[in-house]
């Protein structure tokens, strides 16, 4: 089976910034992403959990898979949102089966 190179971009950010981030991603020409709730974790400020929080507090992770030539525009758009807020951006190489989807 033929595979195609792509980039997987994972952006973990405060839930209240979700729509601003997805608007920025769309503005960069990325039409597909998945949003996952983040239940807890640990970072520079120590451990935290979503348990007991009310409303849109907490974190979400937005996952995008894009062609390698589109990753720079996506990262520029994401960084404009993430740089002033709590957030982590990770980029990894991946392989996809249907390149026309990305």
Backbone as JSON Lines, residues from 0, in Angstrom:
{"i":0,"aa":"X","n":[0.84,-1.17,0.0],"ca":[0.0,0.0,0.0],"c":[0.9,1.24,0.0]}
{"i":1,"aa":"X","n":[0.58,2.19,-0.84],"ca":[1.38,3.41,-0.95],"c":[1.02,4.4,0.15]}
{"i":2,"aa":"X","n":[2.04,4.95,0.79],"ca":[1.83,5.97,1.81],"c":[2.45,7.29,1.34]}
{"i":3,"aa":"X","n":[2.02,8.38,1.98],"ca":[2.48,9.72,1.61],"c":[2.9,10.46,2.88]}
{"i":4,"aa":"X","n":[3.98,11.22,2.77],"ca":[4.49,11.97,3.91],"c":[3.55,13.12,4.26]}
{"i":5,"aa":"X","n":[3.38,13.34,5.55],"ca":[2.56,14.44,6.07],"c":[3.15,14.89,7.39]}
{"i":6,"aa":"X","n":[2.58,15.94,7.94],"ca":[2.97,16.45,9.25],"c":[1.75,16.41,10.16]}
{"i":7,"aa":"X","n":[1.96,15.95,11.37],"ca":[0.91,15.95,12.39],"c":[1.24,17.07,13.37]}
{"i":8,"aa":"X","n":[0.33,18.02,13.51],"ca":[0.53,19.16,14.4],"c":[-0.48,19.03,15.54]}
{"i":9,"aa":"X","n":[0.02,18.99,16.77],"ca":[-0.82,18.89,17.95],"c":[-0.66,20.18,18.75]}
{"i":10,"aa":"X","n":[-1.77,20.85,19.0],"ca":[-1.74,22.12,19.71],"c":[-2.6,21.97,20.96]}
{"i":11,"aa":"X","n":[-1.98,22.04,22.11],"ca":[-2.69,21.97,23.37],"c":[-2.8,23.39,23.91]}
{"i":12,"aa":"X","n":[-4.03,23.83,24.18],"ca":[-4.26,25.22,24.55],"c":[-5.45,25.29,25.5]}
{"i":13,"aa":"X","n":[-5.57,26.42,26.21],"ca":[-6.7,26.64,27.09],"c":[-8.0,26.54,26.29]}
{"i":14,"aa":"X","n":[-9.0,25.89,26.85],"ca":[-10.27,25.67,26.13],"c":[-10.92,26.97,25.7]}
{"i":15,"aa":"X","n":[-10.77,28.04,26.48],"ca":[-11.41,29.31,26.11],"c":[-10.8,29.89,24.84]}
{"i":16,"aa":"X","n":[-9.63,29.42,24.42],"ca":[-8.97,29.91,23.21],"c":[-9.26,29.03,21.99]}
{"i":17,"aa":"X","n":[-10.07,28.0,22.17],"ca":[-10.32,27.04,21.09],"c":[-10.83,27.7,19.81]}
{"i":18,"aa":"X","n":[-11.85,28.52,19.89],"ca":[-12.42,29.1,18.67],"c":[-11.45,30.07,18.02]}
{"i":19,"aa":"X","n":[-10.68,30.81,18.8],"ca":[-9.68,31.7,18.21],"c":[-8.63,30.88,17.46]}
{"i":20,"aa":"X","n":[-8.22,29.75,18.04],"ca":[-7.23,28.9,17.39],"c":[-7.8,28.28,16.11]}
{"i":21,"aa":"X","n":[-9.02,27.75,16.17],"ca":[-9.56,27.11,14.97],"c":[-9.85,28.14,13.87]}
{"i":22,"aa":"X","n":[-10.21,29.36,14.24],"ca":[-10.35,30.42,13.24],"c":[-9.01,30.73,12.57]}
{"i":23,"aa":"X","n":[-7.94,30.77,13.37],"ca":[-6.61,31.03,12.83],"c":[-6.16,29.9,11.91]}
{"i":24,"aa":"X","n":[-6.45,28.67,12.31],"ca":[-6.1,27.5,11.5],"c":[-6.83,27.56,10.16]}
{"i":25,"aa":"X","n":[-8.12,27.86,10.2],"ca":[-8.91,27.98,8.96],"c":[-8.35,29.1,8.09]}
{"i":26,"aa":"X","n":[-7.95,30.21,8.71],"ca":[-7.37,31.33,7.97],"c":[-6.07,30.97,7.28]}
{"i":27,"aa":"X","n":[-5.39,29.94,7.8],"ca":[-4.14,29.46,7.18],"c":[-4.42,28.44,6.08]}
{"i":28,"aa":"X","n":[-5.71,28.18,5.82],"ca":[-6.06,27.27,4.73],"c":[-6.19,25.82,5.14]}
{"i":29,"aa":"X","n":[-6.17,25.54,6.44],"ca":[-6.32,24.16,6.92],"c":[-7.8,23.92,7.18]}
{"i":30,"aa":"X","n":[-8.35,22.93,6.51],"ca":[-9.8,22.69,6.6],"c":[-10.16,21.54,7.52]}
{"i":31,"aa":"X","n":[-9.19,20.75,7.92],"ca":[-9.49,19.6,8.76],"c":[-8.7,19.6,10.06]}
{"i":32,"aa":"X","n":[-9.39,19.31,11.14],"ca":[-8.73,19.16,12.44],"c":[-9.65,18.38,13.36]}
{"i":33,"aa":"X","n":[-9.09,17.87,14.44],"ca":[-9.84,17.16,15.45],"c":[-9.58,17.84,16.79]}
{"i":34,"aa":"X","n":[-10.62,18.01,17.59],"ca":[-10.48,18.64,18.91],"c":[-10.76,17.59,19.97]}
{"i":35,"aa":"X","n":[-9.81,17.46,20.89],"ca":[-9.92,16.48,21.97],"c":[-9.89,17.19,23.33]}
{"i":36,"aa":"X","n":[-10.68,16.74,24.29],"ca":[-10.57,17.32,25.63],"c":[-9.31,16.78,26.3]}
{"i":37,"aa":"X","n":[-8.66,17.63,27.05],"ca":[-7.49,17.2,27.83],"c":[-7.96,17.06,29.27]}
{"i":38,"aa":"X","n":[-7.8,15.87,29.83],"ca":[-8.34,15.58,31.15],"c":[-7.42,16.0,32.29]}
{"i":39,"aa":"X","n":[-6.15,16.16,32.0],"ca":[-5.2,16.55,33.03],"c":[-3.8,16.42,32.5]}
{"i":40,"aa":"X","n":[-2.84,16.74,33.36],"ca":[-1.46,16.63,32.95],"c":[-0.53,17.22,33.99]}
{"i":41,"aa":"X","n":[0.68,17.43,33.56],"ca":[1.69,18.01,34.43],"c":[2.62,18.85,33.58]}
{"i":42,"aa":"X","n":[3.01,20.0,34.09],"ca":[3.9,20.9,33.35],"c":[4.74,21.7,34.31]}
{"i":43,"aa":"X","n":[5.21,22.85,33.84],"ca":[6.08,23.69,34.66],"c":[5.4,24.12,35.95]}
{"i":44,"aa":"X","n":[4.09,24.25,35.94],"ca":[3.36,24.69,37.13],"c":[2.9,23.53,38.01]}
{"i":45,"aa":"X","n":[3.27,22.32,37.64],"ca":[2.88,21.15,38.42],"c":[1.71,20.41,37.8]}
{"i":46,"aa":"X","n":[1.18,19.46,38.56],"ca":[0.07,18.64,38.07],"c":[-1.24,19.4,38.14]}
{"i":47,"aa":"X","n":[-2.15,19.05,37.21],"ca":[-3.48,19.63,37.22],"c":[-4.45,18.6,36.67]}
{"i":48,"aa":"X","n":[-5.73,18.79,36.98],"ca":[-6.77,17.91,36.48],"c":[-8.0,18.73,36.15]}
{"i":49,"aa":"X","n":[-8.76,18.27,35.2],"ca":[-9.98,18.96,34.8],"c":[-11.12,18.7,35.78]}
{"i":50,"aa":"X","n":[-10.97,17.69,36.61],"ca":[-12.01,17.29,37.55],"c":[-12.4,18.45,38.46]}
{"i":51,"aa":"X","n":[-13.68,18.7,38.55],"ca":[-14.18,19.73,39.44],"c":[-14.22,21.12,38.82]}
{"i":52,"aa":"X","n":[-13.75,21.28,37.59],"ca":[-13.79,22.59,36.94],"c":[-15.14,22.81,36.3]}
{"i":53,"aa":"X","n":[-15.58,24.05,36.26],"ca":[-16.89,24.39,35.73],"c":[-16.73,25.19,34.45]}
{"i":54,"aa":"X","n":[-17.62,24.97,33.48],"ca":[-17.61,25.77,32.26],"c":[-16.53,25.34,31.29]}
{"i":55,"aa":"X","n":[-15.98,26.32,30.57],"ca":[-15.01,26.03,29.51],"c":[-13.57,26.11,29.99]}
{"i":56,"aa":"X","n":[-13.36,26.0,31.29],"ca":[-12.0,26.0,31.79],"c":[-11.33,24.69,31.42]}
{"i":57,"aa":"X","n":[-10.06,24.63,31.57],"ca":[-9.32,23.43,31.23],"c":[-8.61,23.61,29.9]}
{"i":58,"aa":"X","n":[-8.21,22.5,29.32],"ca":[-7.41,22.5,28.1],"c":[-8.06,21.62,27.04]}
{"i":59,"aa":"X","n":[-7.75,21.92,25.79],"ca":[-8.14,21.08,24.66],"c":[-6.9,20.84,23.8]}
{"i":60,"aa":"X","n":[-6.95,19.81,22.99],"ca":[-5.89,19.57,22.04],"c":[-6.5,19.56,20.64]}
{"i":61,"aa":"X","n":[-5.93,20.37,19.76],"ca":[-6.37,20.44,18.38],"c":[-5.31,19.72,17.55]}
{"i":62,"aa":"X","n":[-5.72,18.71,16.8],"ca":[-4.8,17.9,16.01],"c":[-5.11,18.13,14.54]}
{"i":63,"aa":"X","n":[-4.05,18.47,13.78],"ca":[-4.17,18.67,12.33],"c":[-3.14,17.79,11.63]}
{"i":64,"aa":"X","n":[-3.52,17.26,10.5],"ca":[-2.56,16.56,9.64],"c":[-2.56,17.3,8.31]}
{"i":65,"aa":"X","n":[-1.37,17.76,7.91],"ca":[-1.25,18.57,6.71],"c":[-0.08,18.1,5.86]}
{"i":66,"aa":"X","n":[-0.1,18.51,4.6],"ca":[1.04,18.25,3.73],"c":[2.24,19.05,4.24]}
{"i":67,"aa":"X","n":[3.44,18.54,4.05],"ca":[4.63,19.23,4.57],"c":[4.75,20.68,4.11]}
{"i":68,"aa":"X","n":[4.34,21.0,2.9],"ca":[4.48,22.37,2.4],"c":[3.49,23.34,3.05]}
{"i":69,"aa":"X","n":[2.52,22.84,3.79],"ca":[1.52,23.7,4.44],"c":[1.79,23.91,5.93]}
{"i":70,"aa":"X","n":[2.78,23.21,6.47],"ca":[2.99,23.26,7.91],"c":[3.45,24.63,8.4]}
{"i":71,"aa":"X","n":[4.26,25.34,7.64],"ca":[4.76,26.65,8.09],"c":[3.62,27.65,8.27]}
{"i":72,"aa":"X","n":[2.69,27.7,7.33],"ca":[1.55,28.61,7.45],"c":[0.7,28.25,8.66]}
{"i":73,"aa":"X","n":[0.51,26.95,8.9],"ca":[-0.25,26.51,10.06],"c":[0.44,26.91,11.36]}
{"i":74,"aa":"X","n":[1.75,26.7,11.43],"ca":[2.49,27.04,12.65],"c":[2.49,28.54,12.91]}
{"i":75,"aa":"X","n":[2.64,29.34,11.86],"ca":[2.58,30.8,12.03],"c":[1.24,31.23,12.61]}
{"i":76,"aa":"X","n":[0.16,30.67,12.07],"ca":[-1.19,31.02,12.54],"c":[-1.39,30.56,13.98]}
{"i":77,"aa":"X","n":[-0.95,29.36,14.29],"ca":[-1.12,28.83,15.64],"c":[-0.29,29.61,16.64]}
{"i":78,"aa":"X","n":[0.92,29.97,16.27],"ca":[1.8,30.68,17.2],"c":[1.24,32.05,17.55]}
{"i":79,"aa":"X","n":[0.59,32.7,16.61],"ca":[-0.02,34.0,16.89],"c":[-1.05,33.89,18.02]}
{"i":80,"aa":"X","n":[-1.68,32.75,18.16],"ca":[-2.67,32.53,19.23],"c":[-1.99,32.02,20.5]}
{"i":81,"aa":"X","n":[-1.09,31.06,20.35],"ca":[-0.5,30.37,21.49],"c":[0.52,31.22,22.24]}
{"i":82,"aa":"X","n":[1.22,32.1,21.57],"ca":[2.36,32.78,22.19],"c":[2.0,33.55,23.46]}
{"i":83,"aa":"X","n":[0.79,34.03,23.59],"ca":[0.4,34.81,24.76],"c":[-0.42,34.01,25.77]}
{"i":84,"aa":"X","n":[-0.54,32.71,25.58],"ca":[-1.39,31.88,26.44],"c":[-0.66,30.59,26.79]}
{"i":85,"aa":"X","n":[-1.23,29.87,27.74],"ca":[-0.71,28.54,28.06],"c":[-0.93,27.66,26.84]}
{"i":86,"aa":"X","n":[0.1,26.96,26.4],"ca":[-0.08,26.08,25.26],"c":[1.21,25.42,24.83]}
{"i":87,"aa":"X","n":[1.05,24.31,24.15],"ca":[2.17,23.54,23.64],"c":[1.86,23.18,22.19]}
{"i":88,"aa":"X","n":[2.85,23.32,21.32],"ca":[2.7,22.94,19.91],"c":[3.75,21.89,19.59]}
{"i":89,"aa":"X","n":[3.32,20.76,19.06],"ca":[4.22,19.68,18.67],"c":[4.01,19.36,17.2]}
{"i":90,"aa":"X","n":[5.1,19.07,16.51],"ca":[5.05,18.68,15.09],"c":[5.79,17.37,14.95]}
{"i":91,"aa":"X","n":[5.13,16.39,14.33],"ca":[5.78,15.11,14.07],"c":[5.53,14.71,12.61]}
{"i":92,"aa":"X","n":[6.45,13.92,12.1],"ca":[6.28,13.35,10.76],"c":[5.3,12.19,10.86]}
{"i":93,"aa":"X","n":[4.47,12.03,9.85],"ca":[3.57,10.88,9.8],"c":[3.37,10.46,8.35]}
{"i":94,"aa":"X","n":[2.75,9.34,8.17],"ca":[2.41,8.82,6.85],"c":[0.9,8.68,6.76]}
{"i":95,"aa":"X","n":[0.34,9.06,5.62],"ca":[-1.09,8.93,5.4],"c":[-1.33,8.06,4.17]}
{"i":96,"aa":"X","n":[-2.49,7.45,4.13],"ca":[-2.82,6.6,2.99],"c":[-3.47,7.35,1.85]}
{"i":97,"aa":"X","n":[-4.27,8.35,2.15],"ca":[-5.0,9.07,1.11],"c":[-4.54,10.54,1.09]}
{"i":98,"aa":"X","n":[-3.51,10.83,0.37],"ca":[-2.93,12.19,0.37],"c":[-3.91,13.24,-0.09]}
{"i":99,"aa":"X","n":[-4.86,12.89,-0.94],"ca":[-5.81,13.88,-1.45],"c":[-6.7,14.45,-0.33]}
{"i":100,"aa":"X","n":[-6.75,13.8,0.81],"ca":[-7.55,14.27,1.94],"c":[-6.87,15.4,2.71]}
{"i":101,"aa":"X","n":[-5.6,15.64,2.43],"ca":[-4.83,16.61,3.21],"c":[-4.28,17.68,2.31]}
